[in-house]
Amino acid sequence: MAFGFLKRAEQAPPEVKASAAGRVAALGVAGRVAWTPRDAGSMIRAGFCGNPVGFRAVKLIAEAAAALPLVCQDATRRYDTHPVLDLIERPNPVQGRAELFEALFGQLLLSGDAYVEAAGTGPSELHVLRSDRMRLVPGADGWPVAYEYAVGARTHRFAVEDGRSPVCHIRQFHPQDDHYGLSPMQAAAQAIDVHNAASRWSKALLDNAARPSGAIVYRGADGQASLSPEQYDRLLVEMESHHQGARNAGRPMLLEGGLDWKPMGFSPSDMEFQKTKESAAREIAVAFGVPPMLLGIPGEATYANYAEAHRAFYRLTVLPLAARVTAALGHWLGELTGAAVGLSPDLDRMPALATERDAQWARVGGAEFLSQAEKRRILGLPPEMEEDS
């Protein structure tokens, strides 16, 4: 009995070293949805650089808004020439008005924020800064005291002094953020991921599991269902020489005894996946406010014709965005230059709204109970016109 402990040691199970959380971790092996990160850089790469629907929607809005003619006026007159107009017409040595505003609207649509820097005295130049490199520095009262622009390891600080900022910050409405805006790209993030995943699935289908147009099935006599090597080689040669290529298109196929042609197509699951991709594309278009008809997305016809969809696009998406951006930019430039002028889109020179504008002019002009001053105010004109100096 003195050596009984040796027997008990031999019977004891060997010690196993393992994590106490191993069993819990092993239970969590189910796949999870992999969404694109919601930072500005990742969203731009996935939704603009890597998605044709998001790319076209942003380009369509930005180019349309950048091409709108602008009006510069104050409380008493409208200016054909003005230093603010000259600055916007040629904002810097490498950009014109269209390039500057396209970059400005593009940054606003992609990230929810747009930043314009005033450089030189006067100022003499305007530059659109990348929103993914900018950081707002709030003060003790919550208002911004500076903006920091970081490129690599270098950071430049734009200080806000006496309420005058060298940077004009324009942002979209965000209900849960006091300093940064919410972009349509973020609202359409899930639809963009679904659309990109469907495109990757289609590419993988073509690379790895693409279905041929049909199959030749051999049913031999006496239960033999396989061709001899000579028959198989002869069939391949005849298919390549007589039924492949553009010159053989439409040629009927002559099959010998035991050979049968079975056409192949998309399965119901493949067709449903294509519908999911089209639905995601429509959701992306809705988030940006672009009628799907203008993007070539198949589906229900919401508008009677293309012209109606084009007019709704300008009235509901382009014009409100351009009016808000130009008003903020004009107010900021007015503070820097000391000229109390405002910027706004010129509705009378917008071809998309020409029909509506003509009808409004005729309706206001025919209202005899209105005075001239009231008519000018309704049409957005200053109270009196003076000769431009």
C-alpha positions in Angstrom: 0.0 0.0 0.0 3.0 2.3 0.4 3.3 2.6 -3.3 -0.4 3.0 -3.9 0.0 6.7 -4.8 2.0 5.6 -7.9 -1.0 3.6 -9.2 -3.3 6.5 -8.6 -0.9 8.8 -10.5 -0.9 6.4 -13.5 -4.7 6.4 -13.6 -5.1 10.2 -13.4 -6.0 11.8 -16.7 -3.2 13.9 -18.3 -3.4 17.6 -17.7 -4.6 19.6 -20.8 -3.8 23.3 -21.1 -6.5 25.3 -22.8 -8.1 28.7 -22.7 -11.1 28.9 -20.3 -12.9 30.9 -23.0 -12.2 28.3 -25.7 -15.6 26.7 -25.6 -17.4 30.0 -25.7 -15.3 31.2 -28.6 -16.0 27.9 -30.4 -19.7 28.5 -30.3 -19.4 31.8 -32.1 -18.3 30.5 -35.5 -21.4 31.5 -37.4 -20.7 33.9 -40.2 -21.4 37.6 -39.7 -22.2 40.3 -42.3 -19.1 42.1 -43.3 -19.9 45.8 -43.8 -17.6 48.4 -45.2 -16.1 50.7 -42.5 -18.0 53.9 -42.2 -15.1 56.3 -42.3 -14.9 58.7 -45.2 -11.9 57.1 -46.9 -13.4 53.6 -46.9 -16.8 54.9 -48.1 -15.3 56.8 -50.9 -13.3 53.8 -52.1 -16.3 51.4 -51.9 -19.1 53.8 -52.9 -17.5 56.1 -55.5 -14.3 54.5 -56.8 -15.6 51.0 -56.7 -19.3 51.3 -57.5 -20.7 52.5 -60.8 -24.0 53.6 -59.5 -22.6 55.7 -56.7 -19.9 57.1 -59.0 -22.5 58.2 -61.6 -24.9 59.6 -59.0 -22.2 61.8 -57.5 -20.9 62.9 -60.9 -24.4 63.7 -62.2 -25.2 65.9 -59.2 -21.8 67.6 -58.9 -21.5 68.4 -62.6 -25.1 69.7 -62.8 -24.8 71.9 -59.8 -21.4 73.2 -60.9 -22.7 74.2 -64.2 -25.5 76.4 -62.9 -25.2 80.1 -63.7 -24.9 82.3 -60.6 -26.3 85.6 -59.7 -24.5 88.1 -57.5 -26.6 90.9 -55.9 -27.1 92.9 -52.8 -30.2 94.5 -51.3 -30.5 97.1 -54.1 -28.9 95.8 -57.3 -27.7 92.9 -59.4 -24.1 92.9 -60.5 -22.8 91.7 -63.9 -19.2 92.3 -62.8 -18.0 92.1 -59.2 -14.8 91.1 -57.4 -16.6 88.1 -55.9 -17.7 86.9 -59.3 -14.2 87.4 -60.7 -12.7 85.3 -57.8 -15.2 82.5 -58.4 -14.7 82.6 -62.2 -11.0 82.0 -61.7 -10.5 80.8 -58.1 -6.8 79.6 -58.5 -4.2 79.1 -61.2 -5.1 75.5 -61.9 -8.9 75.5 -61.6 -11.8 77.3 -63.1 -15.3 77.8 -61.7 -16.6 74.5 -62.9 -13.7 72.5 -61.5 -13.9 74.2 -58.1 -17.6 73.7 -57.7 -17.5 70.1 -58.9 -14.9 69.3 -56.3 -16.9 71.2 -53.7 -20.1 69.4 -54.4 -18.4 66.1 -54.7 -16.8 66.4 -51.3 -20.1 67.4 -49.8 -21.9 64.4 -51.3 -19.2 61.9 -50.5 -18.4 62.8 -46.9 -21.1 65.2 -45.8 -18.6 68.0 -45.3 -16.9 70.5 -47.7 -14.1 72.9 -46.9 -13.0 75.9 -49.0 -9.8 77.8 -48.1 -9.3 81.4 -48.8 -5.7 82.2 -49.7 -3.9 85.5 -50.2 -5.1 89.0 -49.4 -8.6 89.9 -50.4 -8.7 86.9 -50.7 -7.1 86.2 -54.1 -7.5 82.4 -54.4 -9.9 79.7 -53.3 -9.1 76.1 -52.8 -11.3 73.1 -52.0 -9.7 70.9 -49.3 -10.1 67.2 -48.9 -12.7 66.5 -46.2 -11.0 63.2 -45.1 -7.9 65.2 -44.1 -9.7 67.9 -42.1 -10.5 67.9 -38.4 -12.6 70.5 -36.6 -11.2 71.8 -33.2 -14.1 72.9 -31.0 -13.7 75.4 -28.2 -15.0 75.5 -24.7 -18.4 76.8 -25.9 -18.6 74.2 -28.7 -18.0 76.5 -31.6 -14.9 75.8 -33.8 -11.7 77.6 -32.8 -9.6 76.1 -35.5 -9.4 73.6 -38.4 -6.5 71.2 -38.7 -5.5 69.8 -42.1 -3.3 66.7 -41.9 -1.3 65.3 -44.8 0.9 62.4 -43.6 2.8 63.5 -40.6 2.4 67.2 -41.3 -0.5 69.2 -40.0 -1.5 72.8 -40.8 -3.8 74.7 -38.4 -6.3 77.3 -39.6 -7.2 79.5 -36.7 -10.6 81.1 -36.3 -10.1 84.7 -35.0 -12.8 87.1 -34.1 -15.4 84.9 -35.8 -13.6 85.2 -39.1 -12.4 81.9 -40.5 -10.0 81.3 -43.4 -12.0 78.1 -44.1 -15.6 77.9 -45.1 -17.1 74.7 -43.7 -20.3 73.6 -45.4 -21.9 70.4 -44.1 -25.0 68.3 -44.6 -27.6 67.9 -41.9 -26.7 65.3 -39.2 -29.1 64.7 -36.4 -26.5 63.2 -34.1 -23.4 65.2 -34.7 -22.8 68.8 -33.8 -19.7 69.4 -36.0 -19.8 67.0 -39.0 -22.4 66.3 -41.7 -24.1 63.1 -42.8 -23.5 62.2 -46.4 -25.9 60.4 -48.8 -23.0 57.9 -49.2 -23.3 56.9 -45.6 -27.1 56.5 -45.8 -26.7 54.2 -48.8 -23.8 52.3 -47.3 -25.7 49.0 -46.9 -27.1 49.2 -50.4 -23.6 49.9 -51.8 -22.2 46.8 -50.0 -25.0 44.7 -51.4 -24.4 46.0 -54.9 -20.7 45.4 -54.7 -21.1 42.0 -53.3 -23.5 41.1 -56.1 -20.9 42.3 -58.7 -18.2 40.2 -57.0 -20.5 37.2 -57.0 -21.2 37.6 -60.7 -17.5 37.9 -61.4 -16.9 34.7 -59.4 -19.7 33.0 -61.3 -18.0 33.8 -64.6 -14.6 32.8 -63.4 -15.4 29.6 -61.6 -18.9 28.4 -62.3 -20.2 30.0 -65.5 -22.8 27.9 -67.2 -22.5 27.0 -70.9 -25.3 27.8 -73.2 -26.2 24.1 -73.3 -25.0 20.5 -73.1 -24.8 17.6 -75.5 -26.0 14.5 -73.7 -25.2 11.0 -75.1 -27.5 8.1 -74.5 -25.9 5.0 -76.0 -27.6 1.8 -76.8 -27.7 -1.1 -74.4 -27.1 1.2 -71.4 -23.7 2.4 -72.6 -23.6 6.2 -71.9 -20.1 7.1 -72.7 -18.4 7.9 -76.0 -15.3 6.2 -77.2 -12.1 8.3 -77.3 -12.3 8.5 -81.1 -16.0 9.6 -81.0 -15.3 12.2 -78.4 -12.4 13.7 -80.3 -14.4 13.7 -83.5 -17.3 15.5 -81.8 -15.0 18.2 -80.4 -13.5 18.8 -83.8 -16.9 19.2 -85.5 -18.1 21.5 -82.8 -15.1 23.8 -83.1 -15.1 23.8 -86.9 -18.8 24.0 -87.7 -20.5 25.6 -84.7 -18.1 28.1 -83.0 -17.2 31.6 -84.2 -19.1 34.5 -85.7 -19.2 32.9 -89.2 -21.1 29.9 -87.8 -23.7 31.9 -86.0 -27.2 30.4 -86.5 -26.0 27.3 -88.2 -28.2 24.3 -87.3 -26.6 21.4 -85.4 -26.9 17.9 -86.8 -26.7 15.3 -84.1 -26.3 11.6 -84.7 -28.1 8.8 -82.9 -27.8 8.9 -79.2 -26.9 12.7 -78.9 -29.3 15.2 -77.5 -29.0 19.0 -76.9 -30.1 20.4 -73.6 -30.2 24.2 -73.3 -29.0 25.7 -70.0 -29.9 29.0 -68.4 -29.9 30.9 -65.1 -31.5 29.1 -62.2 -34.2 30.8 -60.2 -31.7 31.7 -57.4 -29.5 33.4 -60.0 -32.4 35.5 -61.3 -33.3 36.5 -57.8 -29.8 37.5 -57.1 -29.9 39.8 -60.1 -33.1 41.4 -58.9 -31.4 42.0 -55.5 -28.6 43.9 -57.3 -31.1 46.0 -59.2 -33.0 46.8 -56.0 -29.7 47.9 -54.3 -29.0 50.1 -57.3 -32.4 51.8 -56.9 -31.8 52.4 -53.2 -28.4 54.1 -53.9 -30.1 56.3 -56.5 -32.9 57.2 -54.0 -30.4 58.1 -51.3 -28.7 60.6 -53.6 -32.0 61.9 -54.9 -31.4 60.9 -58.5 -34.3 59.3 -60.5 -33.3 55.7 -61.4 -34.4 56.5 -64.9 -31.5 58.9 -65.3 -29.0 56.3 -64.2 -30.3 53.6 -66.6 -31.5 51.4 -63.8 -34.3 49.0 -64.9 -37.5 49.0 -62.8 -40.8 50.7 -62.5 -41.3 53.9 -64.4 -41.9 56.5 -61.7 -41.9 59.4 -64.1 -43.9 59.6 -67.4 -40.9 60.4 -69.5 -37.2 61.3 -69.3 -37.9 65.1 -69.5 -40.1 64.9 -66.4 -37.5 62.9 -64.5 -34.8 65.4 -65.5 -36.9 68.4 -64.3 -37.6 66.7 -61.0 -33.9 65.9 -60.6 -33.1 69.6 -60.9 -36.0 70.9 -58.8 -35.7 68.4 -55.9 -32.0 67.7 -55.8 -29.7 70.0 -57.7 -31.3 73.3 -57.0 -31.8 73.0 -53.2 -28.2 71.8 -52.8 -26.7 74.5 -55.0 -28.8 77.2 -53.4 -27.6 76.2 -49.9 -24.0 75.9 -50.9 -23.8 79.2 -52.8 -25.6 81.1 -50.1 -23.1 79.9 -47.5 -20.2 80.6 -49.8 -21.5 84.1 -50.6 -22.0 85.0 -47.0 -18.4 83.8 -46.1 -16.9 85.7 -49.0 -18.9 88.8 -48.0 -17.4 88.7 -44.5 -13.9 88.4 -45.9 -14.2 91.0 -48.6 -16.4 93.4 -46.7 -19.0 93.4 -49.6 -22.5 92.6 -48.5 -23.5 90.5 -51.5 -25.2 87.2 -51.9 -24.8 84.3 -54.4 -27.6 82.2 -55.7 -28.4 80.2 -58.8 -29.9 82.1 -61.7 -33.2 80.4 -62.3 -33.9 82.4 -65.5 -30.9 80.8 -67.2 -31.5 77.2 -66.2 -32.7 75.2 -69.3 -34.2 72.4 -67.2 -36.6 74.9 -65.5 -37.3 77.1 -68.5 -40.9 76.0 -68.9 -41.7 76.5 -65.2 -39.9 79.9 -65.2 -41.7 81.1 -68.2 -45.0 80.2 -66.7 -44.1 82.0 -63.5 -43.1 85.1 -65.3 -46.4 85.1 -67.3 -48.4 84.5 -64.1 -46.7 87.3 -62.1 -46.7 89.7 -65.1 -50.4 89.2 -65.6 -51.3 89.9 -61.9 -52.5 93.5 -62.2 -53.2 93.8 -58.4 -49.4 93.5 -57.7 -47.1 96.5 -57.8 -43.8 96.5 -59.7 -41.9 96.2 -56.5 -43.9 93.2 -55.4 -43.5 91.5 -58.8 -39.7 92.0 -58.6 -39.6 90.6 -55.1 -41.6 87.5 -56.2 -39.3 86.9 -59.1 -36.2 87.2 -56.9 -35.1 90.5 -58.4 -33.7 93.5 -56.4 -36.2 96.4 -55.8 -34.6 98.6 -58.4 -32.1 98.2 -61.2 -29.2 100.5 -61.7 -26.6 100.7 -64.4 -23.6 98.7 -63.6 -20.5 100.7 -63.1 
